[in-house]
């Protein structure tokens, strides 16, 4: 793409976004405007850091070509509105910290023997231990810049004998892992158990561990799950899809599905985002779009779709609207159960 074309597209996008943000309610429905802007922010938010910096500069250049005044002032806010001036690595670490703090507050003082319905066979103590172990393992991997797999059983856990002390142990484990992650270079290469062999893989992975396990704890204690930000949930769906081929215990069942050519579409009713999965070729492919007719389709809020793909909600839940061949959805969920 030529510099002239890139500059023109950036300027057009900045103008469009500013027009949407400043439009009167009588001209543009506010809910529609929010959907458009959130969807665009999500797409731009997953750009590599270098591309985000480039786009930030292009937006600023486009704004400064305008004469001084209210329109230029609005254009100068576009990058900040899309979060392009934020460091995704830092943001993910901060979000992990917030979710772990909420989790620890929730489970501290709760009966460790409480069953966790969304993790069959687990108690609350098992859930907290798993969560803390993941942080201990991650801290070891990143601190040593592991170049090959290290099993969590080979990492010192310093687990307390009393399960009632697990919550504080988890808090200390998360503090250590986040301290190590924040001090690390996000683009540093290292082994990972997913699609991205860099340090930056781990805070993003820890974030969705924290998001989903907080829901596990909330449901175990009889609470309605708290709100999950649509942008975070959308990124969680994509992180799930990106890493599934690297999880052998999931990739193998998916490869064995006799559904070549079948497609499954997930559509977010709150943002309009959509993901289309196509089975075949010994696995699956996916695209962030909704074109053509899918073999099976599910609609729900972005947060509910995240919890659906993680198996925390069932397809019969009234939160979802289903269409097409239900057996494709059932086969996919059975194969991808974590």
Secondary structure as UniProt FT lines:
FT   HELIX           3..22
FT   TURN            25..27
FT   HELIX           30..45
FT   HELIX           49..64
FT   HELIX           70..75
FT   TURN            76..77
FT   HELIX           78..81
FT   TURN            82..85
FT   HELIX           88..107
FT   TURN            108..109
FT   TURN            112..113
FT   TURN            117..118
FT   TURN            120..121
FT   HELIX           124..144
FT   HELIX           152..154
FT   HELIX           163..165
FT   HELIX           166..183
FT   TURN            186..187
FT   HELIX           200..220
FT   TURN            221..222
FT   HELIX           230..244
FT   TURN            245..246
FT   HELIX           248..255
FT   TURN            260..261
FT   STRAND          263..268
FT   TURN            269..271
FT   STRAND          274..280
FT   TURN            281..282
FT   STRAND          283..287
FT   STRAND          296..300
FT   HELIX           302..309
FT   TURN            310..311
FT   TURN            315..316
FT   TURN            318..319
FT   STRAND          321..324
FT   HELIX           326..335
//
